Amino acid sequence: MNNTNIWAGKIVRLRPVEPEDWVFFAEIETDSELSRLVEKIDFPISIEAIKKWVLDTSLKKPHNDEYRWMIENADHEVVGTIMTHTCEPRMGTFQYGVSILRKFWSRGYARDAIKIVLNFFFHELRYHKVNAQVYTFNEGSIKLHQKLGFQEEGRMRRMIYTNGSYHDELIFGMTKEEFENLEPK
């Protein structure tokens, strides 16, 4: 990837949502287990509703530093999406969520995309702290955040009900200084 572009990492680049990305979101819609890992399983929605949501999303400008990017690999395949939310500029804190299509798991795409977003928020927008919430049954995400250097800061008990059981939610955090210590100068 091109390192002169802030939106390009080692193996992925982030780009805005485009109307044709409805195909990606329709694929996510059909993967119930992926939906469960990142949030919850919803009622099914029509292709037309997905297309409308993607079109509306593609036209949105960032609001309160909340934004959604598409994640592309070196072959220009859309492999996932990452979005920032719960951004508090006054406090200097934000959160994000990332979702990678199952066929692209364990290739480093999520890790690279997260590092791009952290670099932008810490070094361009002056945020100093990021938090990520992960359900305890999402072992892949727990390992990812541990490998990235996030610290487990808390556990919220019985926060989600899915697949017939209640599950806890882990809160991971990283400061700007911790992020900078991970990266070679």
C-alpha positions as CSV (number, residue, x, y, z in Angstrom):
1,M,0.0,0.0,0.0
2,N,1.0,3.6,-0.5
3,N,2.4,5.1,2.7
4,T,2.1,8.7,1.5
5,N,-1.7,8.4,1.9
6,I,-2.8,8.6,5.5
7,W,-5.7,6.2,4.6
8,A,-3.3,3.5,3.4
9,G,-1.8,1.0,5.8
10,K,0.6,-1.9,5.2
11,I,-2.1,-4.2,3.7
12,V,-5.3,-2.2,3.5
13,R,-6.6,1.2,2.5
14,L,-9.7,2.9,3.9
15,R,-12.1,4.7,1.5
16,P,-15.6,6.2,1.8
17,V,-18.7,4.1,1.4
18,E,-19.9,4.1,-2.3
19,P,-23.4,3.2,-3.5
20,E,-22.2,-0.1,-5.0
21,D,-21.1,-1.3,-1.5
22,W,-24.6,-2.5,-1.0
23,V,-23.4,-5.9,-2.2
24,F,-20.9,-6.0,0.8
25,F,-23.6,-5.1,3.3
26,A,-26.1,-7.6,1.8
27,E,-23.4,-10.3,2.3
28,I,-23.0,-9.3,6.0
29,E,-26.8,-9.4,6.3
30,T,-26.9,-13.1,5.4
31,D,-24.2,-14.1,8.0
32,S,-26.0,-14.4,11.3
33,E,-23.0,-15.4,13.2
34,L,-21.0,-12.3,12.1
35,S,-24.0,-10.1,13.0
36,R,-24.0,-11.7,16.5
37,L,-20.3,-11.1,16.9
38,V,-20.5,-7.4,16.2
39,E,-23.9,-6.4,17.5
40,K,-27.0,-8.5,17.2
41,I,-29.1,-10.5,14.8
42,D,-31.9,-8.3,13.4
43,F,-35.0,-9.0,11.4
44,P,-34.1,-9.5,7.8
45,I,-34.3,-6.4,5.5
46,S,-34.8,-6.1,1.8
47,I,-32.1,-5.5,-0.8
48,E,-33.9,-2.2,-1.6
49,A,-33.6,-1.2,2.1
50,I,-29.9,-2.1,2.1
51,K,-29.4,-0.1,-1.1
52,K,-31.1,2.9,0.3
53,W,-29.2,2.8,3.6
54,V,-25.9,2.4,1.7
55,L,-26.8,5.3,-0.6
56,D,-27.7,7.5,2.4
57,T,-24.5,6.5,4.2
58,S,-22.4,7.3,1.1
59,L,-23.8,10.8,1.0
60,K,-23.2,11.5,4.7
61,K,-20.5,13.9,5.8
62,P,-18.7,13.2,9.1
63,H,-20.7,14.3,12.1
64,N,-19.1,14.7,15.5
65,D,-16.1,12.8,14.1
66,E,-18.3,9.7,13.5
67,Y,-17.7,8.1,10.2
68,R,-17.8,4.8,8.3
69,W,-15.0,3.6,6.0
70,M,-14.8,0.6,3.7
71,I,-11.7,-1.5,4.1
72,E,-10.0,-2.7,0.8
73,N,-7.1,-5.0,0.4
74,A,-4.3,-4.6,-2.1
75,D,-6.4,-6.3,-4.8
76,H,-9.1,-3.6,-4.3
77,E,-11.5,-6.2,-2.8
78,V,-13.8,-4.9,-0.1
79,V,-13.0,-7.0,2.9
80,G,-14.7,-5.1,5.7
81,T,-15.9,-1.9,7.2
82,I,-14.8,0.2,10.2
83,M,-16.7,3.1,11.9
84,T,-16.1,5.5,14.7
85,H,-18.8,6.4,17.1
86,T,-19.4,7.8,20.6
87,C,-16.8,10.5,19.8
88,E,-16.3,13.1,22.6
89,P,-13.9,15.8,21.3
90,R,-14.1,17.7,24.5
91,M,-13.1,14.6,26.5
92,G,-10.8,13.4,23.8
93,T,-12.3,9.9,23.7
94,F,-13.9,7.8,21.0
95,Q,-14.9,4.3,20.1
96,Y,-15.0,2.2,16.9
97,G,-16.4,-1.0,15.5
98,V,-14.9,-3.1,12.8
99,S,-16.4,-5.9,10.8
100,I,-14.5,-8.2,8.3
101,L,-16.2,-10.7,6.0
102,R,-15.7,-14.2,7.3
103,K,-13.7,-15.3,4.1
104,F,-11.1,-12.6,5.0
105,W,-10.6,-13.4,8.7
106,S,-7.1,-13.8,10.2
107,R,-5.2,-12.0,7.4
108,G,-4.4,-8.8,9.4
109,Y,-7.0,-6.6,7.7
110,A,-8.8,-5.5,10.9
111,R,-5.5,-4.8,12.7
112,D,-4.2,-2.6,9.8
113,A,-7.6,-0.7,9.5
114,I,-7.7,-0.1,13.2
115,K,-4.2,1.3,13.2
116,I,-5.1,3.7,10.4
117,V,-8.1,5.0,12.3
118,L,-6.1,5.3,15.6
119,N,-3.3,7.2,13.8
120,F,-5.8,9.7,12.3
121,F,-7.7,10.3,15.5
122,F,-4.6,10.5,17.7
123,H,-2.4,12.5,15.4
124,E,-4.8,14.6,13.3
125,L,-7.9,15.1,15.5
126,R,-6.1,15.3,18.9
127,Y,-8.0,12.5,20.6
128,H,-6.1,10.8,23.4
129,K,-8.1,7.7,24.3
130,V,-10.0,5.0,22.4
131,N,-12.3,2.3,23.8
132,A,-13.6,-0.9,22.2
133,Q,-16.4,-3.0,23.4
134,V,-16.2,-6.8,22.8
135,Y,-18.6,-9.6,23.8
136,T,-16.9,-12.3,25.7
137,F,-17.9,-15.0,23.1
138,N,-16.0,-13.0,20.4
139,E,-12.6,-14.7,21.0
140,G,-11.1,-13.4,17.7
141,S,-11.8,-9.8,18.6
142,I,-10.5,-10.3,22.2
143,K,-7.2,-11.7,20.8
144,L,-7.0,-8.9,18.2
145,H,-7.3,-6.2,20.8
146,Q,-4.8,-7.9,23.1
147,K,-2.3,-8.2,20.2
148,L,-2.8,-4.5,19.3
149,G,-1.8,-3.6,22.9
150,F,-5.2,-2.6,24.3
151,Q,-5.7,-3.0,28.0
152,E,-8.8,-4.7,29.4
153,E,-10.4,-2.0,31.5
154,G,-13.6,-3.5,32.6
155,R,-16.4,-6.1,32.3
156,M,-20.1,-5.3,32.0
157,R,-22.0,-8.4,33.1
158,R,-24.9,-9.9,31.1
159,M,-25.0,-7.1,28.5
160,I,-26.2,-9.1,25.5
161,Y,-28.7,-12.0,25.1
162,T,-28.0,-14.1,22.1
163,N,-28.1,-17.8,21.1
164,G,-30.1,-18.6,24.3
165,S,-27.7,-17.1,26.8
166,Y,-26.6,-13.9,28.4
167,H,-23.0,-12.8,27.8
168,D,-20.7,-10.2,29.3
169,E,-19.1,-7.3,27.4
170,L,-15.4,-6.4,27.8
171,I,-14.2,-2.9,27.6
172,F,-10.7,-2.4,26.1
173,G,-8.9,0.9,26.1
174,M,-5.7,2.4,24.6
175,T,-4.2,5.9,25.1
176,K,-2.4,7.9,22.5
177,E,0.9,7.3,24.4
178,E,0.4,3.5,24.5
179,F,-0.3,3.6,20.7
180,E,2.8,5.6,20.0
181,N,4.9,3.2,22.1
182,L,3.7,0.3,19.9
183,E,4.8,2.0,16.7
184,P,8.4,2.4,15.6
185,K,9.4,6.0,15.2
